[in-house]
Amino acid sequence: MAVTIGLILMGFIFLYFGAELLISGAEKLATNLNISKAIVGVVIVAFGTSAPELFVNIICACRDETAFALSNISGSNLTNLCIGFGMVGILYVLKFELEAFKLDLIYFFLGPLIIVVFFFFHNMEILPLWSVFVLVPLMLFYLKKAMDRFKDEDSHNEPNSKQIMAGVGLFLLGIVGLYIGGEVVVNNSTKIGAHYGLSDAIIGLTIVAGGTSIPDVMASVVAAKKGEAEIAIGNLIGSNIFNVFFVLSSTLAISGSDLFADTLIFLDYIAVTSLSLIFVIYVAVRRRIDLLLGLILLLCYISYYYLRISSSLDAFVIN
């Protein structure tokens, strides 16, 4: 067991540093291509920090571990929202530019809501394969709109070929690190679940989701510390968008079949949807991320996880 836990920690290290390398490469490319900071946050950095979830879910899809894959996304989105914005709000006060993130906020709430609706009409236990025909077009539309605000009009850096090549190299190294980390985490997390009799859903919701969200949370905390509010905010919002529209649609496509879960996973997506709505309303009204919002999100996170894990353990004991 000690070896298994050690391997999981090593997998998280690969995930974290793999994401760091990928983000560093993306930032180098962004600087040289004069991309706006909001787009760097919601697209480039967000895609980089969502890569751990993508790699873990690809592995799950190939192994038909659908509950694991679904709970990884719901858990990651809860962690990004509650721990990410919770820590940022407690440590700093960030001004929220509503105009800069209007479409992003819509997708931020719309993503988990769509999953809840699809689950609801399939006995709260199935995410149908045809969901990709809704998720993918919506994702493509989002990316098209993002391209319209891609260029930073205030930045006029001359492209540096060496920096661009360095960025590509770091990006590719990050991908390798993320794959290795995802493989190690999935293999050894399922061993722990089997040993203690825990379901794949609980392992995905807690251990794996927490680990794959480390890059998202840390990237935003560091960005907030540096005064880069748009990157800090955009990263967490964009990560949750990519997790639903890109990672889940990729999981469905690779598995080639419906994703099966249980009613508790359906409740996880209701929790993500509800907390996303609370977040959207708060920042739309107060136009900032502050201590009050941070405390609300952290309290909701702790309360929900307590109830969720207790329910799962009670169900396991009864069975």
C-alpha positions in Angstrom: 0.0 0.0 0.0 2.9 2.4 0.8 4.3 1.8 -2.6 0.9 2.4 -4.3 0.5 5.7 -2.4 4.0 6.7 -3.3 3.3 6.0 -7.0 0.1 8.1 -6.9 2.1 11.0 -5.4 4.7 10.6 -8.1 1.9 10.6 -10.7 0.6 13.9 -9.2 4.1 15.3 -9.5 4.3 14.4 -13.2 0.8 15.9 -13.7 1.7 19.1 -11.9 5.1 19.7 -13.6 3.8 18.4 -16.9 1.1 21.1 -16.7 3.7 23.7 -15.6 5.8 23.0 -18.6 2.8 23.0 -20.9 1.6 26.3 -19.5 5.1 27.9 -19.7 5.3 26.9 -23.3 1.9 28.3 -24.1 2.7 31.6 -22.4 5.9 31.9 -24.4 3.9 31.4 -27.6 1.2 33.9 -26.4 3.8 36.6 -25.6 5.4 36.3 -29.0 2.0 36.2 -30.9 0.5 39.2 -29.0 -2.5 37.3 -27.6 -4.8 39.1 -25.1 -4.4 38.1 -21.4 -8.1 37.1 -21.1 -7.7 34.7 -24.0 -4.4 33.4 -22.5 -6.4 32.6 -19.4 -9.6 31.1 -20.8 -8.1 29.3 -23.7 -4.3 28.7 -23.6 -3.6 28.4 -19.9 -7.0 26.8 -19.3 -6.4 24.2 -22.0 -3.0 23.5 -20.4 -4.3 23.0 -16.9 -7.3 20.9 -18.2 -4.8 18.5 -19.9 -4.5 16.3 -16.8 -8.2 15.7 -16.8 -8.1 15.0 -20.5 -5.3 12.4 -20.2 -6.8 10.7 -17.2 -10.2 10.5 -18.9 -8.7 9.2 -22.2 -7.2 6.4 -20.1 -10.5 5.8 -18.4 -12.4 5.7 -21.7 -10.0 3.1 -23.1 -10.5 1.0 -20.0 -14.3 1.5 -19.9 -14.1 3.1 -16.4 -17.0 5.5 -17.1 -18.0 6.3 -13.5 -14.4 7.2 -12.8 -14.2 9.5 -15.9 -17.5 11.2 -15.1 -16.7 11.8 -11.4 -13.2 13.1 -12.4 -14.8 15.9 -14.3 -17.4 16.8 -11.7 -14.8 16.6 -9.0 -12.3 18.7 -10.9 -14.9 21.4 -11.7 -16.0 21.5 -8.0 -12.3 21.8 -7.0 -11.6 24.5 -9.5 -14.7 26.5 -8.6 -14.6 26.1 -4.8 -11.0 25.6 -3.9 -9.5 27.7 -6.8 -11.8 30.7 -6.5 -12.1 30.1 -2.8 -8.3 30.4 -2.2 -8.1 33.4 -4.6 -10.9 35.1 -2.9 -9.5 34.6 0.6 -6.0 35.6 -0.3 -6.7 38.4 -2.7 -9.4 40.7 -4.0 -9.7 40.6 -7.8 -11.8 43.0 -9.9 -14.0 41.1 -12.2 -14.4 42.6 -15.7 -17.8 41.3 -16.6 -17.6 42.4 -20.3 -14.3 40.6 -20.8 -15.9 37.3 -19.6 -19.5 37.5 -20.5 -19.6 34.6 -23.0 -17.3 32.6 -20.8 -19.6 32.9 -17.8 -22.5 31.7 -20.0 -20.6 28.6 -21.0 -19.3 28.1 -17.4 -22.9 27.6 -16.2 -24.3 26.1 -19.4 -21.8 23.2 -19.5 -22.8 21.3 -16.3 -26.4 22.3 -16.8 -26.4 20.4 -20.2 -24.9 17.3 -18.5 -27.6 17.4 -15.8 -30.4 17.6 -18.4 -28.9 14.7 -20.4 -28.6 12.6 -17.3 -32.1 13.5 -16.1 -33.7 12.3 -19.3 -31.8 9.0 -19.1 -32.8 7.8 -15.7 -30.1 9.9 -14.1 -27.5 7.2 -14.9 -26.5 7.6 -18.5 -24.7 10.3 -20.5 -25.6 9.3 -24.0 -23.0 9.0 -26.8 -25.0 11.4 -29.0 -24.1 14.2 -26.4 -21.0 14.8 -28.5 -23.3 16.2 -31.3 -24.3 18.9 -28.8 -21.1 19.5 -26.9 -18.7 19.6 -29.9 -20.6 22.2 -32.0 -21.0 24.4 -28.9 -17.3 24.1 -28.2 -16.4 25.0 -31.8 -18.7 28.1 -31.5 -17.0 29.1 -28.3 -13.6 28.8 -29.9 -14.7 30.8 -32.9 -15.9 33.6 -30.6 -12.6 33.4 -28.7 -10.7 33.9 -31.9 -12.6 37.2 -32.4 -10.9 38.6 -29.2 -7.6 36.7 -29.7 -5.3 39.6 -30.4 -4.1 42.0 -27.8 -4.4 45.4 -29.4 -2.1 47.0 -26.8 0.8 44.5 -27.4 3.2 44.9 -30.2 6.0 42.4 -29.5 8.1 41.2 -32.4 8.0 37.4 -32.8 11.1 35.8 -31.5 11.7 32.5 -33.3 13.9 31.1 -30.5 11.2 31.8 -27.9 8.6 30.3 -30.2 10.7 27.1 -30.5 11.3 27.0 -26.8 7.5 27.3 -26.3 6.8 24.4 -28.6 9.4 22.3 -26.8 8.0 23.0 -23.4 4.5 22.3 -24.6 5.5 18.9 -25.9 7.4 18.0 -22.8 4.4 18.9 -20.8 2.2 16.6 -22.8 4.6 13.7 -22.1 4.6 14.4 -18.4 0.8 14.6 -18.3 0.4 11.3 -20.0 2.8 9.5 -17.6 1.2 11.1 -14.6 -2.3 10.3 -15.8 -1.4 6.6 -16.4 0.2 6.3 -13.0 -2.6 8.0 -11.1 -5.4 5.9 -12.7 -3.6 2.6 -12.2 -2.8 3.1 -8.6 -6.0 4.9 -7.6 -8.1 2.0 -8.7 -5.8 -0.3 -6.6 -6.6 1.7 -3.5 -10.3 1.6 -4.4 -10.3 -2.1 -4.7 -8.3 -2.5 -1.4 -10.8 -0.4 0.6 -13.9 -1.3 -1.2 -14.5 2.3 -2.4 -16.3 2.9 -5.7 -14.5 4.3 -8.8 -16.8 7.3 -8.5 -15.6 8.3 -5.1 -11.9 7.8 -6.0 -12.5 9.9 -9.2 -14.4 12.6 -7.3 -11.8 13.0 -4.5 -8.3 11.7 -5.0 -8.0 11.9 -8.8 -10.0 15.1 -9.3 -8.1 16.8 -6.6 -4.8 15.8 -8.1 -5.7 16.8 -11.6 -6.9 20.2 -10.4 -3.7 21.1 -8.7 -2.3 22.8 -11.8 -5.5 24.8 -12.3 -5.6 26.1 -8.7 -1.9 26.8 -8.4 -1.8 28.6 -11.8 -4.6 31.0 -10.7 -3.2 31.6 -7.2 0.2 32.5 -8.7 -1.4 34.7 -11.4 -3.4 36.5 -8.7 -0.3 37.0 -6.6 1.4 38.6 -9.7 -1.6 40.9 -10.2 -2.7 39.1 -13.4 -6.4 39.0 -12.6 -7.6 38.2 -16.1 -5.3 35.1 -16.3 -6.2 34.0 -12.8 -9.9 34.3 -13.4 -9.9 33.1 -17.0 -7.9 30.0 -16.2 -10.4 28.6 -13.7 -13.4 29.5 -15.8 -11.9 28.2 -19.0 -10.7 25.0 -17.3 -14.3 24.2 -16.3 -15.5 25.0 -19.8 -12.9 22.7 -21.4 -13.5 19.9 -18.9 -17.2 19.6 -19.9 -17.2 20.6 -23.6 -13.9 19.1 -24.7 -12.8 16.5 -22.2 -16.2 14.9 -21.7 -16.9 14.9 -25.5 -13.5 13.4 -26.1 -14.2 10.7 -23.5 -17.5 9.9 -25.2 -15.9 9.8 -28.6 -13.0 7.6 -27.6 -15.2 5.2 -25.6 -17.6 4.9 -28.5 -20.5 4.3 -26.2 -22.8 5.8 -23.5 -21.1 6.7 -20.2 -22.8 4.9 -17.3 -22.9 6.2 -13.7 -25.1 6.2 -10.7 -27.6 8.7 -9.2 -24.9 10.1 -6.9 -22.8 11.2 -9.8 -25.9 12.9 -11.2 -26.1 14.8 -7.9 -22.4 15.8 -8.3 -23.3 17.6 -11.6 -26.3 19.3 -9.9 -23.9 20.6 -7.3 -21.5 21.9 -10.0 -24.4 23.6 -11.8 -25.8 25.1 -8.6 -22.5 26.5 -7.4 -21.6 27.8 -10.9 -24.9 29.7 -10.9 -24.1 31.2 -7.4 -20.7 32.2 -8.7 -22.1 33.8 -11.9 -24.7 35.8 -9.9 -22.2 36.9 -7.3 -19.6 38.3 -9.8 -22.3 39.8 -12.0 -23.6 41.8 -9.1 -20.5 42.6 -7.1 -18.0 42.6 -10.0 -15.2 41.1 -7.9 -13.9 38.0 -6.3 -13.4 38.6 -2.6 -13.2 37.1 0.9 -17.0 36.6 1.2 -17.2 34.7 -2.0 -14.1 32.6 -1.1 -15.6 31.6 2.2 -19.0 30.8 0.7 -17.4 28.5 -1.9 -15.1 26.7 0.5 -17.9 26.1 3.0 -20.1 24.7 0.2 -17.3 22.5 -0.9 -16.6 21.0 2.5 -20.3 20.5 3.3 -21.0 18.8 0.0 -18.1 16.5 0.1 -19.0 15.5 3.7 -22.5 14.6 2.7 -21.4 13.0 -0.6 -18.8 10.7 0.9 -21.0 9.8 3.9 -23.8 8.8 1.5 -21.4 6.6 -0.5 -20.0 4.9 2.5 -23.5 4.3 4.0 -24.6 2.8 0.7 -21.5 0.6 0.7 -22.1 -0.7 4.2 -25.8 -1.5 3.4 -24.8 -3.4 0.3 
